């Protein structure tokens, strides 16, 4: 009989040592250690954005922000929960403009172009560039930028100027959606067959497949089978 011994590593979560199996995520390591309450969880699939953390490595590698349900454990790594408080949403406005956006979020012009928000985003959204597009009125492009936003708030968490990028991005998406809904109600022009096909494409499969579908849809603007 061959007995396979699983390699273990030790990490620290909020300063407390935790034994983990090599290759598992921070969340699963905490569950195995009986410390599930240490970090908030939701979908455990990289979609809801609940399990936000910051990570520090023992070597010279640059740490940063991540999602505990996607972050794999490594020997000596330190993990710090950084749950991002919710903020009150602002009601979307049909036919959005930069002026309406500034009224809803006066923080828009605070951005100093440091790029921290883009680095922090676990979904690879070009957050800083999108903020610049908001300023110049390229709101359709902004809506496309935030297609894969999971509203984790990490871009807001790292922003020293309190710009609230993800809140603004989602406001733009919802405002454009409200405009389209108004037009559809007036003209009855909705292609529901196409909408249903796109919805099925974005929701079928496991979490990894859904994420890949969302990325492809964002890049190509159409469904692919």
Residue, then its C-alpha position, 0 to 999 in steps of 0.5 A: x500500500x502506498x500512503x501519500x502524505x500531503x505537504x503542509x505549510x504554515x501561514x498566519x491569519x491576523x497574526x494567528x498561525x494556521x496549518x494548511x495543506x499546500x495548494x488549498x485556498x486561504x478560506x479552505x485552510x481556515x475551514x479545516x482549522x476550525x476558524x471559519x469566522x476569521x474571514x467573511x465568505x459568500x459564494x466561495x467562487x470569486x463572484x461575490x467579493x465578500x472575502x477581501x484580504x491583504x497578503x504579505x509574503x516572507x520574501x521580497x515579493x510584493x504583497x497586496x489585496x486578494x480574495x481569500x477564496x481564490x488566494x492559494x496558501x504559501x509557506x510563511x505568508x501572512x493574511x490580514x482580513x480587510x472587509x470593506x464596509x458597504x456604502x449607501x448606493x446612489x439612485x441611477x439616473x437615465x441618460x447619464x452624463x459626467x455632470x450627473x455622475x459628479x452630482x451623484x459622486x463628487x469624489x470623481x475629480x479626486x483621483x490622482x492617477x496613482x493606479x492603486x485601484x487597478x492593481x488591487x482589482x482581482x478581476x483585472x478591470x482597468x479601474x484608473x483608466x475607467x475613472x478617466x473615461x468617466x471624466x471625459x464622458x466615455x460612459x458606454x466604455x465605462x459600462x463595459x469596463x465594469x462588466x466583471x465587477x464583483x463589487x468587492x470594494x478593494x479599489x475603494x479600500x486602497x484609494x487614499x483619496x476616497x474616490x469610490x471607483x466601483x460605486x461609480x462604475x456600477x452607477x454608470x452601468x445601472x444608469x445606462x441600463x435604466x435608459x435602455x429600459x425606458x427606451x424598450x418600454x416606449x418602443x417594445x424593442x427588446x430582443x428577449x431571445x438574444x437576452x435569454x441566450x446571453x444570460x444562459x451563456x453567462x450562468x452555465x457551467x461551474x464557477x471557473x467556466x462562468x468567469x471565463x464566459x464573462x471575460x470573453x463576453x466582455x472582450x468580444x461583446x457577444x456570446x461564444x459556444 
